[in-house]
């Protein structure tokens, strides 16, 4: 399932290389989300890692004024939430 949503993004990083014989190449966005209050042990907000494709996607986001609100299309699957596309800064409607 894909949906377009506004996320408060705290920052981003790119990673490319090899670790313990495994190749990796990705961009990660740190998105603010509410913690689950179902068990009564957490309140407030925390950040979660959202993968945004390969490390070259870092160039698409590095110029944003973090923290900021970004309009993004995300894919929600059994693997979690992955960013499909970053559309740009969220501009709230006036009035």
N, C-alpha and C positions, 0 to 999 in steps of 0.2 A: 504494500500500500504506500502511495506517495501523497504527501500533503505539503502545502505551502504555509509556512509559519514564521512568526517573528521570534527570534531568540536573542537574549542578552548574552553577548559573547565577550568573555573576559580577555581572551588572547588566543594565540595560535603558535604552532611549531611545526617544523618539517623535520623529517627523519628519513635518512637513506643510508644503507650500508648493510653490514653483515653482523649478526650476533649469534654466537654458538652454532655456526654453520648455516644459519637461515638468513636469507635475503629479506630486507624490508625496504619499503619505499612508500611513505604516506605523509599526508598533512593532517594534523589534528587541530580541531577548534575546541576551546574550553568554554562550554556553555553553562550558564547559571540555570539551575533547576531547583524546584522545591524538593526537600527531602520527604520521604514517605513517613508519615506520622502514624502508620498503622500499628507499630509495635510499641509506641510510646517512648522510645529511646532517642528520637531525633526530632528537632524542630528547626524551622528556618530554611535556609538555602545552602547549596553546595554546588560544585562544578562537576560536570561530567564530560568525558572525552567523546567528541563526535568526529569520526573519520571522514575526511573530505578528499578522497581519492589519493593520487600519488603526490610526491613532494613538490612537483612543479605547480600544483594548485596553490601553494603558499604565496606565489607571486600575485595571485588574484586577491589576496586578503591582507597582505602585509602593510598596506598603506592606510587601513582603516584606523580611526582614532579610538583604540581600545581603552576601556570597555565601551561597547556600543551595542545598539540593537540592529540586527541584520535580518533582512527578509531572506529566507532560504527555503528551498524545496528539499525535503528529507524523505528517505525511504525507511519504513518501519517493517522489519522482518524478524524472524527468529534469531537473527544475529545481532539485533539491536537497532539503533538509529544510525543511519549513515547519511551524510550530506550529499545530495545529488548536484545542487547548484546554489551558489550564493548570488542573489539578485541585487544586493546593495544595501545601503543604509536604509533603515525604516524611517519613513517620514510621516509622523502622525498627522492626521487630517486636522486642519484648523477649525475651531469653532465649536 
